[in-house]
Amino acid sequence: MNRRKFLSIVGCSCGGFILNSCATAPITDRKQFKIISEAKLNAQAAAVYEKIKNKEKLITDSKLDEIKEIGKKMENSISEYFYQTNQNDPTALFNWEYILIDNKKVKNAWCMPGGKIAIYSGILNVTKNINGLAAVMGHEIAHAVAKHSVERASRGVVLNVGTQVIDVLSGGALSKVNRTTGIDTVGLISQLGIMNPFNRKQESEADYLGMIFSSLSGFDIRETSKLWDRMRAANKGKSQPEFLSTHPSAKNRIKNITGWTNEIIMKYPPINIS
């Protein structure tokens, strides 16, 4: 394909991106760029989730019941909040599901697009109580509610297209740099300069929204900062420099959470579900 034809195709594609990408994150009203179909991403996530369920050893005792109970309260509170405030419910396409994975070495949890949630048993030693567990689940659910995966996928598409355009315009200069250094230099620069800061912004937004969802659901969000203190202790203070990480530093995270707590308690009390 010659350069003129390539740029013509890319230009038309980018025009379509701009026309279809206008959106804002719920509650925070942060401007979002989304060009990937949410329904398609949800379907892909559901398929991966099924594979994980078949692969991992799952726990189905009373602890899973507790996770489901917390999740159900958040499901109802989130939907009711958006209904009462006359806003579109961002969870309308969700098919909520919860699993507890038996792995004490992993202190983690995640929520896939569409409300597919997994908790690793290792994090239960850090959450300690129902409010700590709600803090973790609220954070992960917030990622899905705010469509962070859709944003990341969309941004990845644009970065890939942009890199190709620059490479064509520069006569293959970017490809030459990668071949000379033996590494994806351009990809690394994009990761450190664009994706990592963007991902840290999403993580902070998930902290904030997660606390709101926990508060709306009747949980004590004062436990959230204590949870991250315990998490930092469990990791023995070890962490990457923040600019290398997709997450804010534990110190900054705790500082932000502490600053938000009273405001959220006052502004987002437990919601009355009629």
C-alpha positions as CSV (number, residue, x, y, z in Angstrom):
1,M,0.0,0.0,0.0
2,N,1.4,3.4,-0.9
3,R,1.8,6.2,1.6
4,R,-1.0,8.4,0.2
5,K,-3.6,5.5,0.3
6,F,-2.5,4.5,3.8
7,L,-2.9,8.0,5.2
8,S,-6.3,8.3,3.5
9,I,-7.6,5.2,5.1
10,V,-6.2,6.2,8.5
11,G,-7.6,9.6,8.2
12,C,-11.1,8.3,7.5
13,S,-10.8,5.8,10.3
14,C,-9.7,8.5,12.8
15,G,-12.6,10.7,11.7
16,G,-14.9,7.8,12.7
17,F,-13.1,7.4,16.0
18,I,-13.7,11.1,16.9
19,L,-17.4,10.9,15.9
20,N,-18.1,7.9,18.1
21,S,-15.8,8.4,21.1
22,C,-17.6,11.1,23.2
23,A,-18.3,9.8,26.7
24,T,-17.8,10.7,30.3
25,A,-17.0,8.5,33.3
26,P,-20.0,8.0,35.8
27,I,-20.0,10.4,38.8
28,T,-16.5,11.9,38.2
29,D,-17.5,13.2,34.7
30,R,-14.0,12.6,33.4
31,K,-13.9,12.8,29.6
32,Q,-13.4,9.3,28.1
33,F,-12.3,8.1,24.7
34,K,-14.1,4.9,23.8
35,I,-14.3,3.3,20.3
36,I,-14.5,-0.4,21.3
37,S,-17.9,-2.0,21.6
38,E,-18.8,-2.6,25.3
39,A,-21.0,-5.6,24.3
40,K,-18.3,-7.2,22.4
41,L,-15.8,-6.8,25.2
42,N,-18.3,-8.1,27.7
43,A,-18.8,-11.2,25.6
44,Q,-15.0,-11.8,25.3
45,A,-14.6,-11.3,29.0
46,A,-17.4,-13.8,29.8
47,A,-15.7,-16.4,27.6
48,V,-12.3,-15.9,29.3
49,Y,-14.1,-16.0,32.7
50,E,-15.5,-19.5,32.0
51,K,-12.1,-20.8,31.1
52,I,-10.7,-19.5,34.4
53,K,-13.6,-21.1,36.3
54,N,-12.7,-24.5,34.7
55,K,-8.9,-24.0,35.2
56,E,-8.7,-22.7,38.8
57,K,-9.6,-24.5,42.1
58,L,-12.7,-22.7,43.4
59,I,-13.9,-22.3,47.0
60,T,-17.7,-22.6,47.4
61,D,-18.1,-22.3,51.2
62,S,-19.6,-19.6,53.4
63,K,-16.8,-17.1,52.4
64,L,-18.1,-17.1,48.8
65,D,-21.6,-16.5,50.2
66,E,-20.3,-13.4,52.0
67,I,-18.7,-12.2,48.7
68,K,-21.9,-12.7,46.9
69,E,-23.8,-10.9,49.6
70,I,-21.5,-7.9,49.4
71,G,-21.7,-8.0,45.6
72,K,-25.5,-8.1,45.6
73,K,-25.7,-5.1,47.9
74,M,-23.4,-3.2,45.5
75,E,-25.3,-4.3,42.4
76,N,-28.6,-3.0,43.9
77,S,-27.1,0.2,45.3
78,I,-25.3,1.2,42.1
79,S,-28.4,0.6,40.0
80,E,-30.6,2.5,42.5
81,Y,-28.2,5.4,42.7
82,F,-28.3,6.0,38.9
83,Y,-32.0,5.5,38.9
84,Q,-32.6,8.0,41.7
85,T,-30.3,10.6,40.0
86,N,-32.0,10.1,36.6
87,Q,-28.8,8.8,34.9
88,N,-28.2,5.9,32.6
89,D,-27.2,2.8,34.6
90,P,-23.7,1.8,33.5
91,T,-24.3,-1.7,34.7
92,A,-27.4,-2.3,32.5
93,L,-25.5,-4.8,30.3
94,F,-23.8,-6.6,33.2
95,N,-24.3,-10.2,34.0
96,W,-22.9,-10.3,37.5
97,E,-21.0,-13.3,38.7
98,Y,-18.6,-14.1,41.6
99,I,-15.9,-16.7,42.2
100,L,-13.4,-17.3,45.0
101,I,-10.2,-18.8,43.8
102,D,-8.2,-21.0,46.2
103,N,-4.8,-19.5,46.0
104,K,-3.3,-18.2,49.3
105,K,-0.2,-16.9,47.6
106,V,-2.1,-14.4,45.5
107,K,-3.3,-11.2,47.2
108,N,-5.4,-9.9,44.4
109,A,-8.9,-9.5,43.0
110,W,-10.3,-8.3,39.7
111,C,-13.5,-7.5,37.9
112,M,-13.8,-8.2,34.2
113,P,-16.0,-6.1,31.9
114,G,-19.6,-7.0,32.4
115,G,-19.4,-7.7,36.1
116,K,-17.3,-10.9,36.2
117,I,-15.5,-10.8,39.5
118,A,-12.8,-13.0,41.1
119,I,-11.3,-12.9,44.5
120,Y,-8.1,-14.8,45.4
121,S,-8.2,-16.4,48.9
122,G,-4.8,-14.8,49.6
123,I,-6.3,-11.4,49.9
124,L,-8.6,-12.4,52.7
125,N,-5.7,-12.3,55.1
126,V,-5.4,-8.6,54.3
127,T,-9.1,-7.6,54.1
128,K,-9.7,-9.1,57.6
129,N,-13.3,-8.1,57.8
130,I,-16.4,-7.4,55.8
131,N,-15.7,-3.7,55.3
132,G,-12.1,-4.5,54.1
133,L,-13.5,-7.0,51.6
134,A,-16.1,-4.5,50.5
135,A,-13.3,-1.9,49.9
136,V,-11.5,-4.4,47.6
137,M,-14.7,-5.4,45.8
138,G,-15.8,-1.8,45.4
139,H,-12.5,-0.8,43.8
140,E,-12.7,-3.7,41.3
141,I,-16.3,-3.2,40.5
142,A,-15.6,0.5,39.9
143,H,-13.2,-0.4,37.1
144,A,-16.0,-2.2,35.3
145,V,-18.7,0.4,36.0
146,A,-16.4,3.2,34.7
147,K,-15.6,1.1,31.6
148,H,-11.9,1.3,32.1
149,S,-11.2,-1.8,30.0
150,V,-13.1,-0.2,27.1
151,E,-11.0,2.9,27.4
152,R,-7.7,0.9,27.6
153,A,-8.6,-1.2,24.5
154,S,-9.6,2.0,22.6
155,R,-6.5,3.8,23.6
156,G,-4.4,0.8,22.5
157,V,-5.9,0.8,19.1
158,V,-5.2,4.5,18.6
159,L,-1.6,4.2,19.8
160,N,-1.0,1.3,17.4
161,V,-2.5,3.3,14.4
162,G,-0.6,6.4,15.4
163,T,2.7,4.5,15.6
164,Q,2.1,3.1,12.1
165,V,1.3,6.6,10.8
166,I,4.5,8.1,12.3
167,D,6.6,5.2,11.0
168,V,5.2,5.8,7.4
169,L,5.8,9.5,7.6
170,S,9.3,9.1,8.9
171,G,10.2,6.6,6.2
172,G,10.4,3.7,8.7
173,A,12.5,5.6,11.3
174,L,10.7,4.1,14.2
175,S,11.2,0.6,12.9
176,K,14.9,1.3,12.5
177,V,15.1,2.5,16.1
178,N,13.5,-0.8,17.3
179,R,15.8,-2.9,15.2
180,T,18.9,-1.0,16.4
181,T,18.1,-1.2,20.1
182,G,16.7,-4.7,19.9
183,I,13.7,-3.7,22.0
184,D,10.3,-2.0,21.3
185,T,11.7,1.4,22.2
186,V,8.6,3.2,20.9
187,G,6.3,0.9,22.8
188,L,8.3,1.4,26.0
189,I,8.1,5.2,25.6
190,S,4.4,5.0,25.0
191,Q,4.0,2.8,28.1
192,L,5.9,5.0,30.4
193,G,4.8,8.3,29.0
194,I,1.2,7.6,28.1
195,M,-0.3,4.3,29.2
196,N,1.1,4.1,32.8
197,P,0.0,7.7,33.8
198,F,-3.4,7.0,32.2
199,N,-3.7,3.7,34.1
200,R,-2.7,5.4,37.3
201,K,-5.5,7.9,36.7
202,Q,-8.0,5.0,36.3
203,E,-6.7,3.3,39.5
204,S,-7.3,6.5,41.5
205,E,-10.7,6.9,39.9
206,A,-11.5,3.3,40.9
207,D,-10.4,4.0,44.5
208,Y,-12.7,7.0,44.6
209,L,-15.7,5.4,42.9
210,G,-15.2,2.2,44.9
211,M,-15.4,4.1,48.1
212,I,-18.6,5.7,46.9
213,F,-20.1,2.3,46.0
214,S,-19.1,0.9,49.3
215,S,-20.7,3.8,51.2
216,L,-23.9,3.6,49.2
217,S,-24.1,-0.1,50.0
218,G,-23.8,0.6,53.8
219,F,-20.2,-0.4,54.4
220,D,-17.8,1.6,56.6
221,I,-15.3,3.2,54.2
222,R,-13.1,4.3,57.1
223,E,-11.7,0.8,56.8
224,T,-10.3,1.5,53.3
225,S,-7.2,3.4,54.4
226,K,-6.5,0.7,57.0
227,L,-6.8,-1.9,54.3
228,W,-4.1,-0.3,52.2
229,D,-1.9,0.1,55.3
230,R,-2.3,-3.7,55.7
231,M,-1.6,-4.3,52.0
232,R,1.6,-2.2,52.2
233,A,2.7,-4.2,55.3
234,A,1.9,-7.5,53.5
235,N,4.1,-6.4,50.6
236,K,6.8,-5.5,53.1
237,G,6.9,-1.9,51.7
238,K,8.2,-3.2,48.3
239,S,6.9,-1.5,45.2
240,Q,8.1,-0.1,41.9
241,P,8.7,3.6,41.5
242,E,5.4,5.1,40.6
243,F,6.4,6.2,37.1
244,L,7.1,2.6,36.2
245,S,3.9,1.3,37.7
246,T,0.3,1.2,36.5
247,H,-0.8,1.9,40.1
248,P,-0.3,4.9,42.4
249,S,2.2,4.4,45.1
250,A,0.8,3.1,48.4
251,K,1.7,6.3,50.1
252,N,-0.2,8.5,47.6
253,R,-3.1,6.1,47.6
254,I,-3.5,6.2,51.3
255,K,-3.2,10.0,51.3
256,N,-5.9,10.3,48.6
257,I,-8.3,7.8,50.3
258,T,-7.9,9.6,53.7
259,G,-8.7,12.9,52.1
260,W,-11.8,11.6,50.4
261,T,-13.3,9.7,53.3
262,N,-15.4,12.3,55.1
263,E,-16.6,13.9,51.9
264,I,-17.9,10.6,50.6
265,I,-19.5,9.6,53.9
266,M,-21.4,12.9,53.9
267,K,-22.3,13.1,50.2
268,Y,-23.0,9.4,49.5
269,P,-24.7,7.9,52.6
270,P,-26.3,4.4,52.4
271,I,-28.9,4.5,49.7
272,N,-32.6,3.8,50.4
273,I,-33.8,1.1,48.1
274,S,-37.6,1.1,47.8
